Amino acid sequence: MGQYDGLTPEERARITEIQDFLIDRYVEQKEACERGDNARAKEIALEIKELQREKEEIKEWAAT
């Protein structure tokens, strides 16, 4: 049984979209850190947290 078997196709699509966004944000955060732009890196960290929270909410819906 897969990790997202209990999700609707729309929920699975949203999880995939979130994962793509997370990859982009992690890369952007790394680049901001390398530039010494700590303020931007912190902003991105908040975006990452929000995306992770949304992903977990969707997974919780599937478990109920």
N, CA, C and O atoms as a GROMACS GRO file, in nm:
protein
  256
    1MET      N    1   0.084  -0.118   0.000
    1MET     CA    2   0.000   0.000   0.000
    1MET      C    3   0.089   0.124   0.000
    1MET      O    4   0.183   0.135   0.079
    2GLY      N    5   0.058   0.219  -0.089
    2GLY     CA    6   0.138   0.339  -0.100
    2GLY      C    7   0.108   0.440   0.008
    2GLY      O    8   0.006   0.431   0.078
    3GLN      N    9   0.196   0.534   0.022
    3GLN     CA   10   0.186   0.636   0.126
    3GLN      C   11   0.060   0.721   0.110
    3GLN      O   12   0.004   0.767   0.210
    4TYR      N   13   0.015   0.743  -0.014
    4TYR     CA   14  -0.097   0.833  -0.039
    4TYR      C   15  -0.219   0.761  -0.095
    4TYR      O   16  -0.301   0.824  -0.164
    5ASP      N   17  -0.234   0.633  -0.068
    5ASP     CA   18  -0.345   0.555  -0.124
    5ASP      C   19  -0.481   0.607  -0.080
    5ASP      O   20  -0.578   0.595  -0.156
    6GLY      N   21  -0.493   0.663   0.038
    6GLY     CA   22  -0.622   0.710   0.087
    6GLY      C   23  -0.663   0.846   0.034
    6GLY      O   24  -0.771   0.895   0.068
    7LEU      N   25  -0.580   0.907  -0.048
    7LEU     CA   26  -0.608   1.041  -0.098
    7LEU      C   27  -0.683   1.037  -0.230
    7LEU      O   28  -0.672   0.943  -0.308
    8THR      N   29  -0.759   1.142  -0.253
    8THR     CA   30  -0.825   1.157  -0.383
    8THR      C   31  -0.720   1.196  -0.486
    8THR      O   32  -0.611   1.240  -0.449
    9PRO      N   33  -0.750   1.182  -0.614
    9PRO     CA   34  -0.655   1.226  -0.716
    9PRO      C   35  -0.617   1.374  -0.701
    9PRO      O   36  -0.503   1.412  -0.725
   10GLU      N   37  -0.713   1.456  -0.661
   10GLU     CA   38  -0.686   1.599  -0.642
   10GLU      C   39  -0.589   1.621  -0.526
   10GLU      O   40  -0.499   1.705  -0.534
   11GLU      N   41  -0.609   1.546  -0.418
   11GLU     CA   42  -0.520   1.559  -0.302
   11GLU      C   43  -0.380   1.510  -0.337
   11GLU      O   44  -0.281   1.572  -0.297
   12ARG      N   45  -0.371   1.400  -0.410
   12ARG     CA   46  -0.238   1.351  -0.453
   12ARG      C   47  -0.170   1.454  -0.543
   12ARG      O   48  -0.049   1.476  -0.532
   13ALA      N   49  -0.247   1.516  -0.632
   13ALA     CA   50  -0.190   1.618  -0.720
   13ALA      C   51  -0.139   1.737  -0.638
   13ALA      O   52  -0.034   1.792  -0.668
   14ARG      N   53  -0.214   1.776  -0.536
   14ARG     CA   54  -0.172   1.888  -0.452
   14ARG      C   55  -0.046   1.852  -0.375
   14ARG      O   56   0.044   1.936  -0.361
   15ILE      N   57  -0.036   1.730  -0.325
   15ILE     CA   58   0.085   1.687  -0.254
   15ILE      C   59   0.205   1.693  -0.348
   15ILE      O   60   0.312   1.740  -0.310
   16THR      N   61   0.188   1.647  -0.471
   16THR     CA   62   0.296   1.652  -0.569
   16THR      C   63   0.336   1.797  -0.595
   16THR      O   64   0.455   1.828  -0.603
   17GLU      N   65   0.238   1.884  -0.609
   17GLU     CA   66   0.265   2.026  -0.632
   17GLU      C   67   0.342   2.086  -0.513
   17GLU      O   68   0.438   2.160  -0.532
   18ILE      N   69   0.298   2.053  -0.393
   18ILE     CA   70   0.366   2.102  -0.272
   18ILE      C   71   0.510   2.053  -0.269
   18ILE      O   72   0.601   2.130  -0.238
   19GLN      N   73   0.532   1.926  -0.300
   19GLN     CA   74   0.668   1.871  -0.300
   19GLN      C   75   0.756   1.944  -0.401
   19GLN      O   76   0.872   1.972  -0.374
   20ASP      N   77   0.700   1.976  -0.518
   20ASP     CA   78   0.775   2.052  -0.617
   20ASP      C   79   0.809   2.191  -0.564
   20ASP      O   80   0.922   2.239  -0.581
   21PHE      N   81   0.711   2.257  -0.499
   21PHE     CA   82   0.735   2.388  -0.440
   21PHE      C   83   0.844   2.379  -0.333
   21PHE      O   84   0.930   2.466  -0.324
   22LEU      N   85   0.839   2.273  -0.251
   22LEU     CA   86   0.938   2.257  -0.146
   22LEU      C   87   1.079   2.246  -0.203
   22LEU      O   88   1.173   2.307  -0.151
   23ILE      N   89   1.094   2.168  -0.308
   23ILE     CA   90   1.226   2.156  -0.372
   23ILE      C   91   1.274   2.292  -0.417
   23ILE      O   92   1.389   2.330  -0.392
   24ASP      N   93   1.186   2.367  -0.484
   24ASP     CA   94   1.223   2.501  -0.531
   24ASP      C   95   1.262   2.591  -0.415
   24ASP      O   96   1.360   2.665  -0.424
   25ARG      N   97   1.186   2.585  -0.306
   25ARG     CA   98   1.214   2.673  -0.191
   25ARG      C   99   1.345   2.635  -0.122
   25ARG      O  100   1.420   2.722  -0.080
   26TYR      N  101   1.373   2.505  -0.111
   26TYR     CA  102   1.500   2.464  -0.050
   26TYR      C  103   1.618   2.514  -0.133
   26TYR      O  104   1.718   2.559  -0.078
   27VAL      N  105   1.607   2.505  -0.264
   27VAL     CA  106   1.714   2.554  -0.352
   27VAL      C  107   1.728   2.706  -0.336
   27VAL      O  108   1.838   2.758  -0.323
   28GLU      N  109   1.614   2.775  -0.337
   28GLU     CA  110   1.616   2.920  -0.322
   28GLU      C  111   1.675   2.961  -0.186
   28GLU      O  112   1.750   3.058  -0.177
   29GLN      N  113   1.641   2.886  -0.082
   29GLN     CA  114   1.694   2.916   0.051
   29GLN      C  115   1.845   2.895   0.055
   29GLN      O  116   1.917   2.977   0.113
   30LYS      N  117   1.893   2.789  -0.005
   30LYS     CA  118   2.037   2.762  -0.009
   30LYS      C  119   2.109   2.875  -0.082
   30LYS      O  120   2.214   2.921  -0.037
   31GLU      N  121   2.052   2.919  -0.194
   31GLU     CA  122   2.114   3.028  -0.270
   31GLU      C  123   2.114   3.158  -0.190
   31GLU      O  124   2.212   3.232  -0.194
   32ALA      N  125   2.006   3.185  -0.118
   32ALA     CA  126   1.999   3.305  -0.035
   32ALA      C  127   2.106   3.301   0.074
   32ALA      O  128   2.170   3.401   0.103
   33CYS      N  129   2.124   3.184   0.136
   33CYS     CA  130   2.227   3.169   0.238
   33CYS      C  131   2.366   3.190   0.180
   33CYS      O  132   2.451   3.255   0.241
   34GLU      N  133   2.388   3.135   0.062
   34GLU     CA  134   2.519   3.150  -0.002
   34GLU      C  135   2.548   3.296  -0.037
   34GLU      O  136   2.664   3.338  -0.036
   35ARG      N  137   2.444   3.374  -0.068
   35ARG     CA  138   2.460   3.517  -0.097
   35ARG      C  139   2.472   3.599   0.031
   35ARG      O  140   2.506   3.717   0.026
   36GLY      N  141   2.446   3.537   0.144
   36GLY     CA  142   2.448   3.608   0.270
   36GLY      C  143   2.319   3.685   0.297
   36GLY      O  144   2.316   3.772   0.383
   37ASP      N  145   2.214   3.652   0.224
   37ASP     CA  146   2.084   3.718   0.239
   37ASP      C  147   2.002   3.642   0.343
   37ASP      O  148   1.908   3.568   0.310
   38ASN      N  149   2.039   3.662   0.468
   38ASN     CA  150   1.975   3.588   0.577
   38ASN      C  151   1.828   3.623   0.594
   38ASN      O  152   1.748   3.537   0.632
   39ALA      N  153   1.791   3.747   0.567
   39ALA     CA  154   1.651   3.786   0.579
   39ALA      C  155   1.565   3.707   0.481
   39ALA      O  156   1.459   3.657   0.517
   40ARG      N  157   1.611   3.696   0.357
   40ARG     CA  158   1.536   3.619   0.257
   40ARG      C  159   1.533   3.471   0.294
   40ARG      O  160   1.431   3.405   0.278
   41ALA      N  161   1.645   3.420   0.345
   41ALA     CA  162   1.650   3.279   0.386
   41ALA      C  163   1.547   3.251   0.495
   41ALA      O  164   1.484   3.145   0.495
   42LYS      N  165   1.529   3.345   0.588
   42LYS     CA  166   1.429   3.327   0.694
   42LYS      C  167   1.287   3.332   0.638
   42LYS      O  168   1.201   3.256   0.681
   43GLU      N  169   1.264   3.422   0.542
   43GLU     CA  170   1.132   3.428   0.477
   43GLU      C  171   1.099   3.295   0.410
   43GLU      O  172   0.988   3.244   0.421
   44ILE      N  173   1.197   3.242   0.340
   44ILE     CA  174   1.178   3.115   0.270
   44ILE      C  175   1.154   3.003   0.370
   44ILE      O  176   1.073   2.913   0.344
   45ALA      N  177   1.223   3.006   0.484
   45ALA     CA  178   1.202   2.905   0.587
   45ALA      C  179   1.057   2.904   0.633
   45ALA      O  180   1.000   2.798   0.658
   46LEU      N  181   0.997   3.022   0.645
   46LEU     CA  182   0.856   3.031   0.684
   46LEU      C  183   0.766   2.973   0.574
   46LEU      O  184   0.668   2.905   0.604
   47GLU      N  185   0.800   2.999   0.448
   47GLU     CA  186   0.723   2.942   0.337
   47GLU      C  187   0.733   2.789   0.339
   47GLU      O  188   0.634   2.720   0.316
   48ILE      N  189   0.851   2.739   0.367
   48ILE     CA  190   0.873   2.594   0.374
   48ILE      C  191   0.787   2.534   0.485
   48ILE      O  192   0.723   2.430   0.465
   49LYS      N  193   0.787   2.598   0.602
   49LYS     CA  194   0.706   2.548   0.714
   49LYS      C  195   0.558   2.542   0.677
   49LYS      O  196   0.489   2.446   0.709
   50GLU      N  197   0.510   2.646   0.609
   50GLU     CA  198   0.369   2.651   0.570
   50GLU      C  199   0.336   2.541   0.470
   50GLU      O  200   0.232   2.476   0.481
   51LEU      N  201   0.424   2.519   0.374
   51LEU     CA  202   0.402   2.412   0.276
   51LEU      C  203   0.402   2.275   0.343
   51LEU      O  204   0.319   2.190   0.312
   52GLN      N  205   0.495   2.254   0.437
   52GLN     CA  206   0.500   2.127   0.509
   52GLN      C  207   0.374   2.106   0.592
   52GLN      O  208   0.322   1.995   0.601
   53ARG      N  209   0.325   2.215   0.653
   53ARG     CA  210   0.202   2.206   0.733
   53ARG      C  211   0.084   2.166   0.645
   53ARG      O  212   0.004   2.080   0.682
   54GLU      N  213   0.074   2.230   0.528
   54GLU     CA  214  -0.036   2.197   0.437
   54GLU      C  215  -0.028   2.051   0.392
   54GLU      O  216  -0.129   1.982   0.384
   55LYS      N  217   0.092   2.006   0.362
   55LYS     CA  218   0.111   1.867   0.318
   55LYS      C  219   0.067   1.771   0.428
   55LYS      O  220   0.000   1.671   0.400
   56GLU      N  221   0.104   1.798   0.552
   56GLU     CA  222   0.065   1.712   0.665
   56GLU      C  223  -0.086   1.713   0.686
   56GLU      O  224  -0.145   1.610   0.717
   57GLU      N  225  -0.149   1.829   0.668
   57GLU     CA  226  -0.294   1.836   0.682
   57GLU      C  227  -0.363   1.745   0.581
   57GLU      O  228  -0.457   1.673   0.614
   58ILE      N  229  -0.316   1.749   0.458
   58ILE     CA  230  -0.375   1.665   0.354
   58ILE      C  231  -0.357   1.518   0.390
   58ILE      O  232  -0.450   1.439   0.374
   59LYS      N  233  -0.239   1.481   0.437
   59LYS     CA  234  -0.214   1.341   0.475
   59LYS      C  235  -0.303   1.299   0.592
   59LYS      O  236  -0.348   1.185   0.597
   60GLU      N  237  -0.328   1.390   0.685
   60GLU     CA  238  -0.416   1.360   0.799
   60GLU      C  239  -0.559   1.335   0.752
   60GLU      O  240  -0.627   1.248   0.806
   61TRP      N  241  -0.605   1.410   0.652
   61TRP     CA  242  -0.740   1.390   0.598
   61TRP      C  243  -0.754   1.248   0.546
   61TRP      O  244  -0.858   1.184   0.563
   62ALA      N  245  -0.649   1.199   0.484
   62ALA     CA  246  -0.653   1.064   0.426
   62ALA      C  247  -0.661   0.958   0.536
   62ALA      O  248  -0.718   0.850   0.515
   63ALA      N  249  -0.604   0.988   0.651
   63ALA     CA  250  -0.600   0.890   0.760
   63ALA      C  251  -0.734   0.880   0.833
   63ALA      O  252  -0.757   0.784   0.907
   64THR      N  253  -0.821   0.977   0.812
   64THR     CA  254  -0.949   0.975   0.884
   64THR      C  255  -1.058   0.909   0.802
   64THR      O  256  -1.172   0.898   0.848
   0.00000   0.00000   0.00000
